[in-house]
Amino acid sequence: MTTDLEGPGTDPRSAPTPAPAPDAATVLADLSAVLRVVLEEYGLDDFEITMETSFHDDLELESIDLVTLSAQLREFYGERVNFAAFIADRGLEEIIGLTVGDLVGHVVDTLAVAEVR
């Protein structure tokens, strides 16, 4: 029996189960879609994006593009995935060498931690 204080849906047995954290293949597909939005203005929206794709050498993203990517990631994943924090502790050479696979790993790890909480 449900009281007025409990309200409908307060039974923990009826609470929806959160979706599991996505795997690397799902995140790669998601990031590819996000990157295509960023790359669209350069006419590179049909570029094949793999785990080994480099943001600097392959996609030729500049710092303003990384800011746009950060905003797109925040819109797609919410505050759980913070791209600025991800690159904050990296040196310039590490940022230049950053690959899509590096970011995929970060997203998968971050969402897995968020799922545990």
C-alpha positions in Angstrom: 0.0 0.0 0.0 1.3 3.4 -0.9 0.8 6.3 1.5 0.3 9.9 0.4 3.8 10.7 1.7 5.5 8.0 -0.3 3.8 8.7 -3.6 3.9 6.5 -6.7 7.2 5.2 -7.9 8.9 5.3 -4.5 9.2 1.6 -4.3 12.9 0.8 -4.9 11.9 -2.3 -6.7 10.2 -0.2 -9.4 13.1 2.3 -9.8 14.5 2.2 -13.3 17.9 0.6 -13.6 20.5 3.0 -15.0 22.0 2.2 -18.4 25.4 0.5 -18.2 28.4 2.5 -19.2 29.1 2.3 -22.9 31.9 0.2 -24.3 34.8 1.6 -26.4 33.1 0.8 -29.7 30.0 2.7 -28.7 32.0 5.7 -27.4 34.1 5.7 -30.6 30.9 5.9 -32.7 29.5 8.6 -30.4 32.8 10.6 -30.6 32.9 10.2 -34.3 29.5 11.8 -34.6 30.5 14.6 -32.3 33.8 15.2 -34.2 31.9 15.2 -37.5 29.9 18.2 -36.2 33.2 20.0 -35.3 34.8 19.0 -38.6 31.8 19.9 -40.8 33.0 23.5 -41.3 36.3 22.2 -42.7 34.6 19.9 -45.1 36.1 16.8 -43.3 32.9 15.4 -42.0 33.5 12.2 -44.1 37.0 11.6 -42.7 37.4 8.0 -41.3 37.8 8.3 -37.5 39.6 5.4 -35.7 41.1 4.9 -32.3 44.5 5.8 -33.8 43.3 9.1 -35.4 45.3 12.0 -34.1 43.5 15.3 -33.3 46.5 17.3 -34.4 48.1 15.4 -37.3 45.1 13.7 -38.8 42.2 16.0 -38.1 44.3 19.2 -37.8 42.2 20.5 -34.9 43.4 23.8 -33.4 42.9 25.0 -29.9 39.5 26.7 -30.7 38.4 23.3 -32.2 39.2 21.6 -28.9 37.1 24.2 -27.1 34.2 23.4 -29.5 34.8 19.7 -29.0 34.7 20.2 -25.2 31.4 21.9 -25.5 30.0 19.2 -27.8 31.1 16.5 -25.4 29.5 18.3 -22.5 26.3 18.6 -24.5 26.4 14.9 -25.4 27.5 13.4 -22.1 26.6 16.1 -19.6 29.0 17.2 -16.9 30.2 13.7 -16.4 32.8 14.0 -19.1 35.0 17.0 -18.6 37.4 17.3 -21.6 39.1 20.4 -20.1 40.0 18.5 -17.0 41.2 15.6 -19.1 43.8 17.7 -20.9 44.6 20.1 -18.1 47.4 18.0 -16.6 49.0 17.2 -20.0 52.0 18.9 -21.5 51.9 20.5 -25.0 53.5 17.4 -26.6 51.0 15.1 -25.0 48.1 17.3 -26.2 49.6 17.4 -29.7 49.9 13.6 -29.7 46.4 13.0 -28.3 44.4 10.4 -30.3 40.7 9.7 -30.5 41.5 6.4 -28.7 42.9 8.4 -25.7 39.7 10.3 -25.4 37.6 7.1 -25.9 39.4 5.5 -23.0 38.9 8.6 -20.8 35.1 8.7 -21.6 34.7 5.0 -21.0 36.6 5.2 -17.7 34.7 8.3 -16.6 31.3 6.9 -17.4 32.1 3.6 -15.7 33.1 5.5 -12.5 29.9 7.6 -12.8 27.9 4.4 -13.1 29.4 3.0 -9.9 28.4 6.1 -7.9 
